[in-house]
Amino acid sequence: MVEVGRTEGFAVDVDEIERAVGEVRAKLLFLTSPNNPTGNWLPDEALRRLLKLPVLVVLDEAYVEFADHPSRANWVLAHENLVVLRTFSKAAGIAGLRLGYGICPEWLMAVLWKFKQPYNVNVAATVAGLASLRHVDQIYAVVAKIKGERRRLLAALQQVPYLKPYESQANFILCGVVDRSAKELKLALERQGILVRHYNKPGLENCIRISVGRPEQTDRLLQALATLAG
């Protein structure tokens, strides 16, 4: 496996991916859009350029329902080297049941059937998935509320002097923490009953990720952040 880091601002480094594919003769390229935990979108022009490489491109769209851009699922019809992965875990809210699917070019299905497990979706997941499909309008109504709350949360976080929030197309917002420890901030919020994710690894140094919740949860978070400003 070869990892290719993202550029500043968490954009996919297309030049570096092209170089890496040429050097190691890679067969698979995995991408995520919207990305986790940064929330950014892979632009169409970047994806088109990557689809010209001699690799099978696997695009994970777990958070695509929250994006202000359409899914690239229909691109599979025009690209023999593209697979799009989708899930019921995020927008449909049934993460624990591990239900998802892939949109694949026809030639790939003959290969996948050779090693597909016979019982890979359990009854509970099947029932929940079918129920979700019967209530798509309700799901998207909730998604619309989350997207609206994301905009409000982003604008508010931009006013917090020790946070550097990034634009997001997912149901969370990544923030760089400035002039203080992100881990200590996470623990301080935890003591007030507010849970956020903490990151401190190459490319994600001193960051927290905040999930978008209900308006009252946003209000409570912002109050807590204000008390910690001193």
C-alpha positions as CSV (number, residue, x, y, z in Angstrom):
1,M,0.0,0.0,0.0
2,V,1.3,3.5,-0.9
3,E,-0.1,6.5,0.9
4,V,-0.2,9.9,-0.8
5,G,-0.6,12.9,1.4
6,R,-3.0,15.7,0.6
7,T,-1.9,19.3,-0.2
8,E,-2.3,22.2,2.2
9,G,-6.1,22.7,2.6
10,F,-6.6,18.9,2.3
11,A,-7.0,18.8,-1.5
12,V,-6.1,15.5,-3.3
13,D,-2.6,15.8,-4.7
14,V,-3.3,14.6,-8.2
15,D,0.3,15.2,-9.4
16,E,1.7,13.1,-6.6
17,I,-0.8,10.3,-7.2
18,E,0.1,10.2,-10.9
19,R,3.8,9.9,-9.9
20,A,3.1,7.2,-7.4
21,V,1.0,5.1,-9.8
22,G,3.7,5.3,-12.4
23,E,6.4,4.2,-9.9
24,V,4.7,1.3,-8.2
25,R,2.3,0.2,-10.9
26,A,-0.6,0.4,-8.6
27,K,-3.8,-1.4,-9.5
28,L,-6.3,0.3,-7.1
29,L,-6.8,3.9,-6.1
30,F,-9.0,4.6,-3.1
31,L,-10.5,8.1,-2.8
32,T,-13.1,9.6,-0.4
33,S,-15.5,12.5,-1.3
34,P,-16.6,14.1,0.9
35,N,-13.4,13.3,2.8
36,N,-13.3,12.2,6.4
37,P,-12.3,13.9,8.6
38,T,-11.6,17.0,6.6
39,G,-15.0,17.2,4.9
40,N,-13.8,18.5,1.6
41,W,-15.1,17.6,-1.9
42,L,-13.1,16.1,-4.7
43,P,-13.6,18.4,-7.7
44,D,-14.9,16.9,-11.0
45,E,-11.8,17.9,-12.9
46,A,-9.5,16.1,-10.4
47,L,-11.6,12.9,-10.6
48,R,-11.6,13.0,-14.4
49,R,-7.8,13.3,-14.4
50,L,-7.4,10.4,-12.0
51,L,-9.8,8.2,-14.1
52,K,-7.3,8.5,-17.0
53,L,-4.7,6.6,-14.9
54,P,-4.3,2.8,-15.6
55,V,-5.9,1.9,-12.2
56,L,-9.3,0.9,-10.8
57,V,-10.6,4.0,-9.0
58,V,-12.7,3.3,-5.9
59,L,-14.6,6.4,-4.7
60,D,-16.1,6.2,-1.2
61,E,-19.2,8.4,-1.0
62,A,-20.3,7.6,2.5
63,Y,-21.1,11.3,3.3
64,V,-22.4,12.4,-0.2
65,E,-26.0,13.0,0.9
66,F,-24.7,15.9,3.0
67,A,-22.8,17.5,0.1
68,D,-23.9,20.5,-2.0
69,H,-22.8,18.4,-5.1
70,P,-24.3,15.4,-6.8
71,S,-23.1,11.9,-6.4
72,R,-20.8,10.6,-9.1
73,A,-22.6,7.2,-9.2
74,N,-23.8,7.8,-12.8
75,W,-20.2,8.3,-13.8
76,V,-19.8,4.5,-13.6
77,L,-21.8,4.2,-16.9
78,A,-19.1,6.2,-18.7
79,H,-16.0,4.9,-16.9
80,E,-15.0,1.2,-17.0
81,N,-12.5,1.8,-14.2
82,L,-14.7,3.5,-11.6
83,V,-16.5,2.0,-8.6
84,V,-18.6,4.1,-6.3
85,L,-19.3,2.9,-2.7
86,R,-22.4,4.1,-0.8
87,T,-23.7,3.3,2.7
88,F,-26.8,3.5,4.9
89,S,-24.6,4.3,7.9
90,K,-24.6,8.1,7.7
91,A,-27.6,9.8,6.3
92,A,-29.9,6.8,7.0
93,G,-28.4,6.6,10.5
94,I,-28.0,2.8,10.7
95,A,-24.3,2.6,11.1
96,G,-24.3,-0.4,13.5
97,L,-25.9,-2.7,11.0
98,R,-23.1,-2.3,8.4
99,L,-25.2,-2.0,5.3
100,G,-23.7,-0.6,2.1
101,Y,-23.4,-1.2,-1.6
102,G,-21.2,-0.6,-4.6
103,I,-22.0,0.7,-8.0
104,C,-19.6,-1.2,-10.4
105,P,-18.9,-1.5,-14.1
106,E,-20.5,-4.7,-15.4
107,W,-17.2,-6.4,-16.1
108,L,-16.2,-6.3,-12.5
109,M,-19.3,-8.2,-11.2
110,A,-18.1,-11.5,-12.6
111,V,-14.9,-11.1,-10.6
112,L,-16.7,-10.1,-7.4
113,W,-19.1,-13.0,-7.5
114,K,-16.1,-15.4,-7.3
115,F,-15.3,-14.5,-3.7
116,K,-18.6,-12.9,-2.4
117,Q,-19.6,-14.4,0.9
118,P,-23.0,-16.1,0.9
119,Y,-24.4,-14.4,4.0
120,N,-22.9,-10.9,4.0
121,V,-26.1,-8.9,4.8
122,N,-28.1,-10.0,7.9
123,V,-31.9,-9.9,8.3
124,A,-31.8,-6.8,10.6
125,A,-29.8,-4.8,8.2
126,T,-32.0,-5.9,5.3
127,V,-35.2,-4.8,7.2
128,A,-33.6,-1.5,8.2
129,G,-32.3,-0.8,4.7
130,L,-35.7,-1.5,3.1
131,A,-37.4,0.8,5.7
132,S,-35.0,3.5,4.9
133,L,-35.8,3.3,1.2
134,R,-39.5,3.6,2.0
135,H,-38.8,6.9,3.9
136,V,-36.3,8.6,1.6
137,D,-38.1,11.9,1.8
138,Q,-38.0,11.9,5.6
139,I,-34.3,11.1,5.5
140,Y,-33.5,14.0,3.1
141,A,-35.6,16.4,5.2
142,V,-33.4,15.6,8.1
143,V,-30.3,15.9,5.9
144,A,-31.5,19.4,4.8
145,K,-31.7,20.4,8.5
146,I,-28.2,19.2,9.2
147,K,-26.8,21.1,6.2
148,G,-28.5,24.2,7.4
149,E,-27.1,23.7,10.9
150,R,-23.7,23.1,9.4
151,R,-23.7,26.5,7.9
152,R,-24.7,28.1,11.2
153,L,-22.1,26.1,13.1
154,L,-19.3,27.0,10.6
155,A,-20.1,30.7,10.8
156,A,-20.1,30.6,14.6
157,L,-16.8,28.6,14.8
158,Q,-15.2,31.2,12.5
159,Q,-15.7,33.7,15.3
160,V,-13.9,31.5,17.9
161,P,-10.4,33.0,18.2
162,Y,-8.6,29.8,18.9
163,L,-10.2,27.7,16.2
164,K,-9.6,27.5,12.5
165,P,-12.6,25.7,11.0
166,Y,-12.5,24.3,7.5
167,E,-15.4,24.3,5.0
168,S,-17.1,20.9,5.0
169,Q,-19.4,19.0,2.7
170,A,-20.1,16.3,5.4
171,N,-22.0,16.3,8.7
172,F,-19.0,17.4,10.7
173,I,-16.5,20.3,10.7
174,L,-12.8,19.9,11.2
175,C,-11.0,22.6,13.2
176,G,-7.4,23.4,13.7
177,V,-6.7,24.5,17.2
178,V,-4.5,27.6,17.5
179,D,-2.1,28.4,20.3
180,R,-3.4,25.7,22.6
181,S,-3.6,21.9,22.9
182,A,-6.3,20.3,20.9
183,K,-6.2,17.3,23.3
184,E,-6.7,19.6,26.3
185,L,-9.6,21.3,24.5
186,K,-11.2,18.0,23.8
187,L,-10.9,17.0,27.5
188,A,-12.2,20.3,28.7
189,L,-15.3,19.9,26.5
190,E,-15.7,16.3,27.7
191,R,-15.8,17.5,31.3
192,Q,-18.8,19.6,30.2
193,G,-20.5,16.6,28.6
194,I,-19.6,17.5,25.0
195,L,-17.7,14.9,22.9
196,V,-15.5,15.8,19.9
197,R,-12.9,13.9,18.0
198,H,-9.2,14.7,18.5
199,Y,-6.5,14.3,15.9
200,N,-2.8,14.7,16.2
201,K,-1.0,12.9,13.4
202,P,0.9,14.0,10.3
203,G,-1.3,16.3,8.2
204,L,-3.8,16.6,11.0
205,E,-1.8,18.1,13.8
206,N,-3.6,19.6,16.7
207,C,-7.2,19.3,15.3
208,I,-10.6,18.5,16.6
209,R,-13.6,17.3,14.6
210,I,-17.1,18.5,15.6
211,S,-20.2,16.7,14.4
212,V,-23.2,18.7,13.4
213,G,-26.1,18.2,15.8
214,R,-29.4,19.8,16.7
215,P,-29.6,23.6,17.2
216,E,-29.7,23.2,21.0
217,Q,-26.6,21.1,20.8
218,T,-24.8,23.7,18.7
219,D,-25.8,26.4,21.3
220,R,-24.4,24.4,24.1
221,L,-21.2,23.8,22.3
222,L,-20.8,27.4,21.5
223,Q,-21.4,28.4,25.1
224,A,-18.8,25.9,26.2
225,L,-16.2,27.2,23.7
226,A,-16.9,30.8,24.9
227,T,-16.2,29.8,28.5
228,L,-12.9,28.3,27.4
229,A,-11.7,31.4,25.5
230,G,-9.9,32.9,28.4
